[in-house]
Amino acid sequence: MSFHATAKRMGELLKTSIPKKWDGKSCILQMKAAGSQYWKQMEWIGFYFQFMCETHLSPFMEIPGPQYGNVRFDAFREVPWDFKAHAMNTSSHQILVNDSEATASAIKQFDEVGLVLALGKVVYNDEARSFQAWHGELKGDKSKYELERIKRGAWSRLRKVAFDLQQISFIRLTDAALIKCGSFQSDFRNADGSPRRAKVLIDLEELDEETVHFVEF
């Protein structure tokens, strides 16, 4: 099966199984009830999309995918695939994908890797941060990441409370694509405050030719 055929089949499966409107509270409770490890995560939209893909694509794909060092791709079908979500109503069209060394290793082995990208419009928490308070109460004690953030005096971002899914794109990433628009970002931290390994940073506006398929909602 070709890359395009694989992408088209994934699109058919996701189109008929993923809701268009994502309410943060409902999605988090759904993940929690299913025993998912993702329900405590602040950036729940990306983890909910991963949860949906794992739920509805598992008969079609190997989930999770191959591992390079300590980094594992989300899925595998002919090539490694990752699942990501991105807000359309933002000034930035750049998105972090996987670990740079793992991505380079996967492309070296398979010539390309796939990115399944959910694009939608987000709604943010109100100034009273009621959604953040609800999520914090549901989780109980503050996470290690939150405690480290407070210790560093870092700013707490407004949380995303809803997501209106507009499109899912299937993007082919090759060495040429990364050279055209890729860079690296390493100025972010683990839960203990230590720097993370560099990740590939791609510019979606530069990837029109690499988007081999998409489905609209």
C-alpha angles and dihedrals in degrees: 000000000000125000090254093048091050091050092048092051092049089050092053092050095047095043091061098041111036120079120234096221117056117193110197097221094047093046093049092048090048091054091045093051091050092054093247117164090220103071095093094054118115093216091058096160095070092043092048090053089049089049091051092048092049090049099047104029099045095096089054102038140037106255122224102027133220123312128227112191106315094336123093128191117230097240147351133221113149087323135023116275135197128200119221139165128210136186115241094196095070135096092235122077094180121109134188115234128176135328110297096231093046091049092050091049093049093049090048090054100039103019090235145027129210131235121200105199126190111204122194149135117273132210117210132217119273120254090264087059092224093161091051090050091050093050092046092051091049092052095045114206119039114268122250088249092053092048091051091048091053090047091053091046091236121166118263110228125222109262124238110245102181141015129204106203112221105166145354114216128196111211130190114217118198134159088267092052092050092048090051098051110354129111135156133257121196105154097102133092146232122234091272092054095253118134117264126229116272117276131202113259115201131189110226092203089065096052105072093117091047094054099095098175141003139180125209126218 
